[in-house]
């Protein structure tokens, strides 16, 4: 793969230049119900980014967006956390190891989120990287547990920061 893989930080100052591209170029799940859910969540994350309530990171190669992750500060059960607001991988790249990053897109983005969270922990009090698996999907929960997440409570999965 000769493509240049980059990670772009998108916030309230530059989201407008990416909004249409995100909604038009990403490939969602072929099941119409899942695709509608994924697109709706993406639209909500774009709104949160516009309101400066989350920061969006886009992983792309020279020609395509591979995936994205949105992060914010939050608390779960009165525990300060960095929250994964949304993790999305373009349907064409799900479960595929990308040679240039030597990982799947989802794992790469989550490792990036752990790294960001550990850096934040050096400055402010956070204990975990936390995420809420969409619709409490057993498949997603299993996938995240394989990546090192543990159950915090009935709804949330976390990785304890170093």
C-alpha positions as CSV (number, residue, x, y, z in Angstrom):
1,X,0.0,0.0,0.0
2,X,1.7,3.2,-1.1
3,X,-0.9,5.5,0.4
4,X,0.1,8.0,3.1
5,X,-1.9,7.3,6.3
6,X,-2.6,10.4,8.4
7,X,-4.6,11.2,11.5
8,X,-6.4,14.5,11.3
9,X,-7.7,16.4,14.4
10,X,-11.1,17.9,13.7
11,X,-12.7,20.4,16.1
12,X,-15.2,23.2,16.1
13,X,-12.9,25.4,14.0
14,X,-12.5,23.0,11.0
15,X,-15.5,20.6,11.2
16,X,-17.4,22.5,8.5
17,X,-14.8,21.6,5.9
18,X,-15.2,17.9,6.6
19,X,-18.9,17.6,7.4
20,X,-20.2,16.9,3.8
21,X,-17.2,14.6,3.0
22,X,-17.8,12.5,6.1
23,X,-21.5,12.0,5.3
24,X,-21.0,11.4,1.6
25,X,-17.8,9.4,1.4
26,X,-18.1,6.8,4.2
27,X,-19.5,3.4,3.5
28,X,-21.9,2.2,6.2
29,X,-23.1,-1.3,6.9
30,X,-25.1,-2.9,4.1
31,X,-28.0,-3.6,6.4
32,X,-30.3,-0.5,6.1
33,X,-31.2,-0.4,9.8
34,X,-27.6,-0.6,10.9
35,X,-26.5,1.9,8.2
36,X,-29.2,4.3,9.4
37,X,-28.0,3.9,13.0
38,X,-24.4,4.5,12.0
39,X,-25.2,7.6,10.0
40,X,-27.4,9.0,12.7
41,X,-24.6,8.6,15.3
42,X,-22.1,10.2,12.9
43,X,-24.5,13.2,12.4
44,X,-24.8,13.5,16.2
45,X,-20.9,13.5,16.6
46,X,-20.6,16.2,13.9
47,X,-23.1,18.3,15.9
48,X,-21.1,17.7,19.1
49,X,-17.9,18.6,17.4
50,X,-19.5,21.8,16.1
51,X,-20.5,22.7,19.7
52,X,-16.9,21.9,20.9
53,X,-18.2,19.0,23.1
54,X,-16.0,16.4,21.5
55,X,-12.8,16.2,19.3
56,X,-12.9,14.1,16.2
57,X,-9.9,12.3,14.8
58,X,-10.1,11.0,11.2
59,X,-7.8,8.3,10.0
60,X,-7.3,8.6,6.2
61,X,-5.1,7.5,3.4
62,X,-4.4,9.7,0.4
63,X,-7.8,9.1,-1.1
64,X,-10.2,7.7,1.5
65,X,-11.3,8.1,5.1
66,X,-10.7,4.7,6.8
67,X,-12.3,5.5,10.2
68,X,-12.7,8.0,13.0
69,X,-12.9,8.3,16.7
70,X,-14.4,11.1,18.8
71,X,-13.1,11.8,22.4
72,X,-14.3,13.9,25.2
73,X,-13.9,14.3,29.0
74,X,-16.7,12.8,31.1
75,X,-17.4,10.9,34.3
76,X,-18.9,7.4,34.8
77,X,-20.1,6.6,38.3
78,X,-18.3,9.7,39.5
79,X,-15.0,8.5,38.1
80,X,-13.3,10.9,35.7
81,X,-12.7,9.4,32.3
82,X,-11.7,10.1,28.7
83,X,-14.8,8.9,26.8
84,X,-14.9,7.4,23.4
85,X,-18.0,9.2,22.0
86,X,-17.9,7.4,18.7
87,X,-15.7,4.9,17.0
88,X,-16.5,4.2,13.3
89,X,-14.7,2.2,10.7
90,X,-15.7,2.5,7.0
91,X,-17.4,-0.8,6.2
92,X,-14.8,-1.6,3.5
93,X,-12.0,-1.6,6.1
94,X,-13.6,-3.4,9.0
95,X,-11.6,-6.3,10.5
96,X,-8.9,-5.8,7.8
97,X,-5.3,-5.2,8.9
98,X,-3.9,-2.1,7.1
99,X,-0.3,-2.8,6.2
100,X,0.9,0.8,6.8
101,X,-0.4,0.8,10.4
102,X,0.1,-2.9,11.0
103,X,-3.3,-3.1,12.7
104,X,-7.0,-2.9,12.1
105,X,-8.4,0.6,11.9
106,X,-10.4,0.1,15.1
107,X,-7.5,-1.2,17.1
108,X,-5.2,1.6,15.8
109,X,-7.8,4.3,16.7
110,X,-8.3,2.8,20.2
111,X,-4.5,2.6,20.8
112,X,-4.4,6.2,19.8
113,X,-7.2,7.0,22.3
114,X,-5.3,5.2,25.0
115,X,-2.1,7.2,24.2
116,X,-4.0,10.5,24.2
117,X,-5.7,9.5,27.5
118,X,-2.5,8.6,29.2
119,X,-1.0,12.0,28.1
120,X,-4.1,13.8,29.5
121,X,-3.7,11.8,32.8
122,X,-0.4,13.5,33.3
123,X,-2.1,16.9,33.4
124,X,-5.6,16.3,34.8
125,X,-7.3,13.6,36.9
126,X,-8.6,10.8,34.7
127,X,-8.5,7.1,35.6
128,X,-9.9,5.3,32.5
129,X,-10.6,5.4,28.8
130,X,-14.3,4.5,28.7
131,X,-16.7,3.5,26.0
132,X,-20.3,2.5,25.8
133,X,-20.8,-0.3,23.3
134,X,-23.6,0.7,20.9
135,X,-26.9,-1.1,21.8
136,X,-24.9,-3.1,24.3
137,X,-24.1,-5.5,21.4
138,X,-22.5,-8.7,22.6
139,X,-20.4,-8.8,19.5
140,X,-19.0,-5.3,20.2
141,X,-18.5,-6.1,23.9
142,X,-16.5,-9.2,23.0
143,X,-14.5,-7.3,20.4
144,X,-13.6,-4.6,22.9
145,X,-12.7,-7.1,25.6
146,X,-10.3,-8.7,23.2
147,X,-8.7,-5.3,22.9
148,X,-8.1,-5.0,26.6
149,X,-11.3,-3.3,27.8
150,X,-12.9,-4.5,31.1
151,X,-16.4,-4.2,32.4
152,X,-16.8,-1.2,34.8
153,X,-20.6,-1.5,35.3
154,X,-23.7,-2.7,33.6
155,X,-23.1,-0.4,30.6
156,X,-19.5,0.9,30.4
157,X,-16.2,-0.8,29.4
158,X,-12.9,0.8,30.4
159,X,-9.2,0.5,30.1
160,X,-7.3,1.6,33.2
161,X,-4.7,4.2,32.4
162,X,-1.1,3.8,33.6
